[in-house]
Amino acid sequence: MEVKSTRHSMRGMVPFLRCVGIIIFSLWFGTRSMAQWAPAYTIKNGNMLIILGKDIRETALDSFIGKFELFDLDLKNFVRTHISDSLNKLGWNVQFDKELGYLLTKPLRSNKNINYANPEIKIMLTEKASFAERFPIVSSRVKFGYNRFRNKYPFAIKDSFVTFFLRGNLDAQRVSLAGSFNDWVPESWFMKKTDSGWIYNVKLAVGKYWYKFLINGSWTTDRDNQLVENDGLGNDNSVYFKPNRLFTLKGFTDAKKVLIVGSWNDWKPSDLVMNKTANGWELPLYLADGTHTYRFNIDGKWLEDPDNPDHYPNEFGEYNSVIRIGKPYIFKLDGYLDAKQVVLSGSFNKWRRNELYMKKTATGWEFSYTLGPGNYEYKFIIDDKFEAHPGNVNVKNGEGGNLYFVIEPNYTFRLKGFPNAKKIYVTGDFNNWSPNTFAMTRQGDEWIFAANLTRGKHTYKFVVDGKWIIDPGNKQWEQNEFGTGNSVLWLGQ
């Protein structure tokens, strides 16, 4: 059913549309209740489809939005208010069934002659990619992860081997394990029967994996695993994170609840509940490469990690504990030897002004900071004043005053022509639409810029001497809220 405006409820839905919506839902989900399914984002019959169960939990919705980078759709506000005005402006048709949930559709059509004055909503998908390409085990899109099992302990890990365990099903004649770690070959890894279920040892690197069991020829997710994701093609898969960090807190055995809260999940205090042990508390996590800050919350009281001496100051006059994973990068600022204080601030720490205090050297200032692959901007705060300074030949200074650099670029934007242009920038969801930071360089008959992009959908535009344009060499584009359109790139799709 279409949600028409802020002044209209869903009670006046057209019966015919309701029937169509129910048919689509039924074809997609079968006879099960939609509340049992993870949200889906896929392509069917020339349309993009987003399907959300009516009882979808906020944590599941957050994971879904982050996985497919659907932040521009404001789905959380839509689910909360049932108001679809912003979605309608972006070209989405919204249908609703009170027993099933929401169906959002948007047409995909090719377009040879783009009308810049009155663009329509048009996207065209390019070549397909394998599951491993679309869902890599390590992705800058996935900042952290943890396993949530019920009725059984987390999978045992010894050295680099993980023991996958299917509880029960002792009457089964044959059980096999398939997932992103073995190209989903259904009958290559037969599990071994034990007194309580079935097991199979898999050698895994750190990261995120998807898997299922094949029981007597029938596919099933792990019913004891609360982490389930749809692959965007209609298939629900169980999710497993191979952890790379075990957080521990000694003592506090009388506490009722202990949480670990950090920068990896924007300091949300309710996500990560630690497990009680004989000597205290613990929780294994997967963390992406980079610098992470965290604290413990013990029955509402905040505490720095007493066993971790590495910390940064915070805005409350206290300290946050620090974890570094990956390669350190040295930020340098030459000169300013008369300055009393210099602080490094950038997109990697949400532009905090009171966290990264640089150390004075004989020739200037420097700071070592660990970062993973990505696109980054930063400035220096010299005696409480923001100032950009090109102190490193490997970074460049955009017109907006921010220094920037890219770690492990994997995609090159190209714009042909425009030989008389003075300055051209590329901007998009990968740099928060900054219009004057990512400066392109002229090579031959085209302008180029190498960036680090995650797999999946990205929207972007070029800014040519201050004028915003869609990529004339890309037929894939969609409408935006300003009616001017954005070019669309599907990396690995």
N, C-alpha and C positions, 0 to 999 in steps of 0.2 A: 504494500500500500504506500502511496506517495505521501510524504509529510510535506504539506504545501507551504506553510509559513509559520511564524511565531504565534499567529493568532488562530491557527487551526489545529484541532486535535486529530487523532487518528480514527475517531469513531465514524467519520463520514467516508470511509474507503469504498471505492467502487467494487461491487461484488465480483465483477469479471476479473479485475486486477487481482483480487484476493485469490481467486481460483488459479490464475496463472502463477502467482507467487507460490501457492501451496504445491502446484505441480513441479515447479523448479526445485523447491526445497525437497520434495519427495524423491525426485530423480537424483538429486545430489546426495542426500543423506540416507535414503532408504527408509525403513520403518522405525528406526530408533529415534528417541527423543533428541532434539537438537542440543539440549543442555549437556548431553553426554559428549559432545564433539568439540574439538578445538576449532578456533576460528580459521577460515580458509580464505586464501587470496589466489586466484587462478584465472585462466583464460578459457572461455567456452563459447563456441558458436559466434565468434567475432566480437565478444564482449569481455571486458575485465569484470570479474566477479569478486565481491567481498561478502562473506557470509559470517554473521555474528549471532551466536545463540542468545536468546533473551535473558538468560541467567549468567551471562559471561562474567567471570570474576575480574576485578581490576588488575590483579597480577597477570592473569592470562592475556588481558587486553594490552597491558604495557609490553609484554613479551612479543606479542603479535605486531604491534606498532613498530617496536624497535627492530624486529627481524626484517621487515620489509620497508623500513624507513618511511612510514606513512604519517609522519608528524604533521604535514601540511593539511591533512584532512580533518584534524581535530576530532577524532573518533570518540575520545573520552567524553567530551562535552556533548556530542550527539547522543551517545548511549545514556548519559545522565538526564538530558533535557528532552530528547526525542525531536529536537528541532533540526531540520535538514537544510536550512537556507544556505549555509556556507557550502555544503556538499552540492546542492543544486547549481550554485554559481560556478562550480568547478566541473559541471557536466555530468554529475552522478545522479542516476535515478534511484530513489529509495523506496523499497517495499517492506511491509511489515506484516507478520502474522503473530497474533497474540500468544499462540502456543509454541511457535518455533523460534521466531526472532527476526533478524533484519537481513535483507538481501539488497546489496548495492551493486548496480551495474553501470558500466560506462562503455560506449561503443569504441571499437578499434577499426579505423578505416585508413587506407592509404590516401595520400594526397600529393598530386604532382604540381598543382598550381596553388601555392600558398597565397591567400589573400591577407596581407598584413593589416589592412584597414578593418577587416571584419573576420578574423580567424574563427574557424569552427574547432570542435574538439576532435582531434585526429591523432591516433598513435598507430604505429605499425611495428610489430615485433620482428626481429631479425632472426639469425640462425639460432638453433637450440644448442644447449650445452649439457654435458653430463651432470649427474647429481653431484659428483665430487667437485665440479667446477662451480656449480651454483651454490653449494653449501660446503665450503672449505672448512677443515677442522679448526683452523686458526683464522679468524677474521677480525678486522678492526671494528666491525659492527658489534661483535660480542665482547663486552668489557669484562664480564665475569659470569660464573655459573656454579651451581651446586646441585647435588642430587637429592631427590626427595622420594624415598621409598617408604612403603607401608607394608606391614606384615612380614618384612624380611630386612636383614641388615644390608647396608650398601655393599656393592660388589667388592670382594677381597682383591687387594693389589699386592703383588710380590714382584720386586724388581720392576720390570716394565710390562709384566703380564697382568691382565685383568680377568678375573673369573666371573663370567656372565652366569647368572643363576636363574632358572625358571622354577618357581616353587610349585610343588604338587604335580598334577598331570601324570601320576604314576601308572595309569592304565594306558597311556599312549604307547604306540608301538615304535614310533620314530619321531624325533624332535631335532630340528636343525636351527641354526642361528644365521641370520643374514642382516647385513647393514651396510652403511657407507664405508666400512672398513674392508669389505670383501666384494664390492661392486654389486651387492644385493643378489649374489648367486644363491638361489634358494636351497640347493642340496649339496653344498661343498663342505660345510662344517656341521657334521652330525654331533649332537651333544651326548654326553655320557650320563647315564642314569645313576642316581644315588638313592639313599634311603629317604630323602625328603624332596627330590626334584631332579633337575637336569643341569649339568654344568658344561662350560667350554672355556678354555683359556685362550685369550687373545692378546697379542703383543701390540700395545697402543702407545703412541706418542701423546703428549699433553694436548688437550683440545676438546672439541665438541663432536659427538658422534650420534648417528641415528640408527636404530635397529628394530628388528621384529623377530618373532619366533615363528617357525613353521611346524605346526603340530599335526601329525597325520595328514599332511598335505594342505592344511588350512592355515592361512596367515593370521597372526594375532599380535597386538601390541602387548607389552609387559603390563599385566593388570595390576601389579604391585608397584609400578613406577608412576608417580604423579606427574612427571614431565612428559607431555605429549604435544607434538607439533605437526601441523599440516604442511606438506611440502609445496603447496601452491598448485598441485595437480590433482587434488582430491584424496591424497593418501595420508592417513594419520600414522605417525611413527613415534616410537618411544625415543627419548633423548637421554644420553649419558655424557657426563663431563668427566674426563680424566683430570683429576686435580693436580695442581703443582704447588699448593701451599696449604699446610696444616696449621691453622691458628689454634693456639692453646692459651688457656688462662688458668693458672694454678690457684687452688683454694676457692673461697666463696661457695663452699658446698652447701651452705644454708640458703643460698639465693634461690628464689622461685623461678626467675627467668633471666637469662643472660643473652644479650644480642651483640653482634659485631656489626658496626655501622661504618661505612666508608665512602670515599669519593667515587668508587666504581658504580654505586647505585644512587648517586646524588644524596647521600646521607639519609636515606629513608630508614627510619628506626624500627620497622616491623618486619622486614624481609628475612633476615638471617638470624635464626634462633640457634644458639649453640647447644651441643649435646652434652649432657652431664656424664662425667666419668668418676672413677673412684677418687681421683686427686683434684678434680676441678672441672673444666669445661673445654670442649674442642669443637672445631668445625673445619673440614677440608673444603677448599675452594679452588676453582679454576680462575686465574686472573690473566688477562691479556698483558702483553709486554707494555711497560710504561712505569710511571711512578704512581703509587696509590697511597692515600692517607686514610687512617681509620682510628676508631676508638671502640672501647667496650661500653655497653650500657647494662648495668647490673641493677635490676629492679628499679630502673628509672634514674640511677646515678651514673654519671659519665666517668670513665677512667681511661687514662693513657695506658698502653701496654707496658706493664712493669718489667717485662723481660726483653724489650726492644729499645735499645738506646738511641736509635735513629728517629728523629722527630723534627717537625716543623712547627713554628708558632702559628696560632690561629687568632681569629678576630675577638676571642673571648679572654685573651690574656693567658691562655693555657697552651698546651701542645697537642698535636695530633701525631700518632705514630706513623712511620713511613715504611713502605715495602717497595723495593725497586726490582723490576724484572726486565732483563734485556740489556741493551747497549747504552752506556752513558754518552751524552753529548755535552761538549764544553761550550758554554755561552761566554763570549768575551766582549768587553767594552774597553777600548783603549782610551787612555787619558782620564780626565776628571779626578785627578789625584787629590784635589782640594775638597771634593765632596765628602760629606760626613756619612752618607748612607746611600747605597744603590740597591734597588729591588728589581728583580726580574719578574715580569708579569706578562701572561700570554693566554692564548686560547686553550693551552694544555692544562692550565690551572684556574680557568674561568676568570682570568684577569684579576686575581686576588692581589691586593696591594700590601699585604702584611705577612707574606709566607716565605718567599724565596729571597733571602738577604744575601747578596753577593759578597765575595771575599776580595779584599784589596790585594793587588800584587804590585810588583815594582813598576809595571807599565800601565796599570789600569785596574780593571775588575773582572772577575770570572766566577762562573757557577757551573757545577756539573749536575746534569739532570737527565734521567733515563726516560726515553721515549720509544714508542713503537711506531710502525709505519703510519703515515698520515700527512696531512697538510696543516701547517702551523703558522700562526702569527704571534708576534710579541713586541713588546716595548720595554724600555728601562725607565724606572722611576728614580730620578736623581734628586735627592733632597726634597721628596714629596712632589716632584714635578715630572709628568710624563714626557719622555723624549726618546725619539728613535735615533739610532746611530748605527751606520753600516760598518760594524767592527769586524765582520767576517765576510770574506770574499765569496763564500758559498751561499750567502743569503742576499736578498735584494730588498730594496725599499720601495714599496708602493707609493702612489701619489697621496694616499690617505695617511701616510706617516708611519704605518706599521711595517716592521721587518717581517719577512716570511721565508720559509724553506719547506721543502718536501722530502720526506723520508721514503725511499723505495717507490718512486713513481712507476705506475703500471699502465697509464693511458695518456696519450698525447692528443690534446685538442688542436685542430687545424682549421684555419680560416684562409681561404684562397682570395687573392685579389687585394683590393684596398691599398694600392701602392703609395698613395699620397697621404694615408692616415698618419697622424703624429703619434697617437697612443691608442693601443687596443688592449682591453682587459677581458678575461673570461671570468664569469661569476656564476654561482649556482648553489645547490644545496650542500656542496662539499666545502664551501668557505663562507657559509651563512649569508650568501648573496652580497658580499662586499664588492662594491662596484669599481674600486680603484686600488686593489691590492695585487691580484695575480696578473702581472703585466706580461703580455705575449711578446715574443721576439720575432723579428723578420728573418726568414730563411728562404732565399730564392723568391718564388712567387706566392709564398704563403706565410701566415703568422702562426706560431706554435707555442704551446705551453704544456709541460709534462706534469701531471698530477697523480696523486694516489687516490684511487676510487675503490669502494667496496663493490662486491658483486651485486647485481640487481639494477633497479631503476634509479636514474639521476635526471634532474632537470637543470637546465643551464641557459645562458644567453651570452652574447658578446656585447661589449660596450666600446663603440668605435668613436673616438673623439667626443665622448660624452653622450652618444646616441645608442640606446639599447636596441639590439636587433636579434631576431631568431637566426639560428645557424642556416644560411642559405644552402649549404651542402648537405643538410640532414632533413629527410622527409618526415622524420618522426617528431611530432610535437603535440602539445595539448594546450587547452585553454587555461588561463590563470584568472585570479580574482580581479585583475585590472583590465581584462579583455584584450590583452596584447600578446598572449601566448608565450609558452616556454618550449624550447627544444628538449627532446627526450632522448636519453641514452640508456640502453639496456646492456650492461656489461656482463658477459657470460650467460646471456639469456638466448 
